Amino acid sequence: MKDLKGKTAIVTGGGGGIGGATSRRFAEEGAQGAVFDMNLEAAQKVADGITASGGKAEAFQCDITDRGQVDAAVAAAESQLGPIDVLVNNAGWDIFKPFTKTVPAEWDKLIEIYLTGSLNMHLAVLHGMVGGGGGRIVNIASSAVKAPIDILGLSNGARSGLTGFVAGVARTQKLAGNNVTINNLLPGKFDTDRLAATHKVAAEKTGKSLADIRAVQEAQIPAGRFGNAQEFGDICAFLCSLQAGYITGQNILPDGGLYPGTY
């Protein structure tokens, strides 16, 4: 996948575990990293690590729900690193409780992050990608969109809106004809802070230990384990490569075989 060499890749939520791993994976392929995060210190730490390893990356503070901040951050990234070739919409936030126990302010926040924020990022880069000869966008959602979890009902709804958007825009805007692909990645159980939070809720609800909850869930996965951050970055790197140029408008579920036939 050396075709990513010299490309400029934005990863939102790039200061976190999965976002950081994805940024580092792109750097391994020679891409220039634009690490976007509300937490500038976290983004800078990832960017500094990439630079120390011989790569090139810059950190940018950005609240993706704020259109002005998005436009300014993308413009700054282009000024420092060049035209945007890759966008990974990874930024997220969740609450872990049934819908009947939520309040409207929580609905608004989830919709702003998962749907409005992602749309802001799409709009900020798509014109440049089309005019520049192509680009890749990958949106990070969750397998819970297709195999719902009761305590993630709100984020399921917001993320489902994004999957519907991508199915339409990837086709109606004829982006693929200009070498622009947009796909949704719906990961299963990857070893992340988000997964740990769901384990905590399950432990509190059942009275079981965190270790027991983890063991039971791992046993349910045909691969026998949770996914890891490195694998996550590998999948993103492939979807953003030239080799994946015939894949667009799709919901892709890397889940170790947990939900076969779910698409």
N, C-alpha and C positions, 0 to 999 in steps of 0.2 A: 504493500500500500504506500509505496514511496511517492505516489502521485500527490500526496498531501504536502510534500516538501515545498516550503515557501508560501503556502496558503495561510490565510488569516482566519482563525477560528475563535468565535465568541462562545463561551460557556457561561450561562447564567447560573447563579448559585454556585459559582466556581470555587468559592472559598470553603465549601463543605467537603465531606468525605468522598461522595460519589462525583461531585463536580470537580474536585481537585484531582481525583484519579483520572477522570476523563481529560482534563486539561493536560496532565502529564503524559497521557497516552498519545494525544495529538502531537505533543512536543517530541516524543520519541520518533514520530514519523516525519519530523522536520517542519511541522506547522508552527506558525507564530501564534501565541496564545493571548487572547483578550479575556482576562479573567474578570467577569462581572459579578458583583455581590453587593448587597446592602452593607455588609460588614467589610469595610475597606481593609482593615487590618488582616482579616482572614484571607481576603483575595491577594493582598500583597505577599503574605507568607507563601502562598502557592506559587505566585509569579516569581518570587525570589528563589524558591526551590528549583524551578525550571531553569532559571538563569544560571544558578550555581552548577547545574548539571550540563551546561553547555547549550541550552536552548534559548529561545527568545520569547519573553512574555511581559505583558504589562497588566497592572491591576486597575480596575475602574469601579468606583462606587456607583451603584445604580439601583434604584427602586423601579422594578419593571412595571409597576402599576401606574407610574407617573410618566405620561407621554413625553413631557419636556425633558425629564432626566434621561429617558431612553434615547431620544434623538441626540441629546448632547453627548452621551456616553458613546454612542455608535460613531458620531462625528469625530470624537477624540480618538477612538480606536483606529478609525480609518486614517486620521492624520498621522498617527504614530506608527501604525503597522501596515497600512495599505488597505485596499478594498476588501470587504468581508466576503469570504468564500464559503464559510461554514458557520451555522448557528445551531447550538444545542440548547434548547429551552429546558433547563434542568431545575430552575428555582422553584421551590415549593414550600408549603406549610400545611400542617394538618391539625385537626382536633380529633380526638378518639372517643367518641360517644355517640349514642343513637340520635337520630334526627330529632326526636321528640324532646330531647334535652338540650337542644341548641337554641340560639337566639339569632335574630336577623343580622346583628353586627358580624356574627361569625360567618353567616352566608355570604355577606358582602365581601368580607376579606378573602374567602376562598375563591369566589368568582373573580375578584380583581386579580388575584395572583395567577390562578391556573388558566383562566380564560382571557380576561382583558389584558393582563400582563404579557401573555404569550402572543396575543394579536398585536400588541404594541411592537414587540420584537420582530414579528414577521414583516409588518409594514415598513419598519425602519431599514430592513436589509433587502427586501425582495426586488425593489426597483433596480438597485445596484447589481444584484445577481443576474437579473434578466439582461440588463444592458452590458454587463461585463462578461457574458459568455457562459454563465452557469453558476451553480451553487448547490449546497446541501443544507437542509434543515431537518433536525431530528427533535421531536418533542417527547419529553419523558413523562409518561403517565404511570399507569399501574395495571397489573393484571386484574386488579379488583374492579376495573371498569367492565370486564367481561365475566368475572367470577366474583360478584359483590361480597363485601364484608360489612356487616351491619353497622359497625362503629365508624366506618368510612363512607357513609352514605352521602355526605355533603361533597367531599372531594370527588367521589365517583361521579356525581352529577356534573360538577364543573369540568372535570377531565373528559367526560363523555361529550360535552359540548365542543371541546377542542378536536376530538376524533371526528365528529361530524363536519366540522369546519374544514379539516384537512382533506377529507374524502371529496368535498366539493371543490375546494380551491385548487387542489393539485390537478384536477381535470378541467374545470371550466375556464381557468385562466391560461390553459395551455402552457403551463410552466415547463412541463417535461420537454416540449419542443424546443425550449431554449436551454436545455440541460440543467434545469432546476428541479430538484426532487424534494418532496416533503413527506416525511413518514413519522408515525407515532411508535415509540418504543414502550411496550407495556410489560415491564419486568415483573417476574414472580417474586419469590422470596430471596432477596439479596441481603447480605449481612450488613445492614445499615442501622443508623440511629432510629430511623422510622420503624423498622422491623422490631427493634428492641422496645420501642414504645408500645407497639401492639402486644408484645409479649407481657409487658408490665400490666397492661389492662386485663389481659387474659388471666394472669396470675392472681390479680386482685379479685377477679370475678369468680374464679374456681377454687381459690385457696391452694393451688399447686405452686411449686417452686418455679423460678424462672428457668432453671436447668431442665425441669420436667417438661415445661411448655416447649422449650427449644427442641428437646429430644423427640417429642411427639410430632412436631411440625417437620423436622428433618426426615423422620421416618416416612412421612406421607409423600415425600418427593422421590420419584423414581431414581433420580441421580444420587439420592442418599445424602444430600448436603444442600446448604444454601449457596447461592451465587456469591461471588466476591467482586470487589471494586475493580480489580484488574480486568476481569472478564467483561464487566460492564463497559469499561473504556474500549476494550477490543471490539465489542459489538458496535459501539458508536463510530469508531474509526472506520470499520468496514462500510457502514451505511453512508459515510461521508466520503468514500473513495470513488474513483472512476469505475471500479468493478461493480459498484451498486447502482450504476446509472439507469438500469432498467427497472428499478424498484421505486415506486412512488405512490402516494396516496394509501399506504398500507398501515395496518396495525400489526406489529410484530411482537410476539410473546416469547421472550427467552425465560423459561421457567423450569428447566430441568425435567420436563415431561409432566409437570403437575396438572396442567389443564389441557390434555390432548384433545384436538378437534375444536377448541374454543377460539373463535376468530370473529 
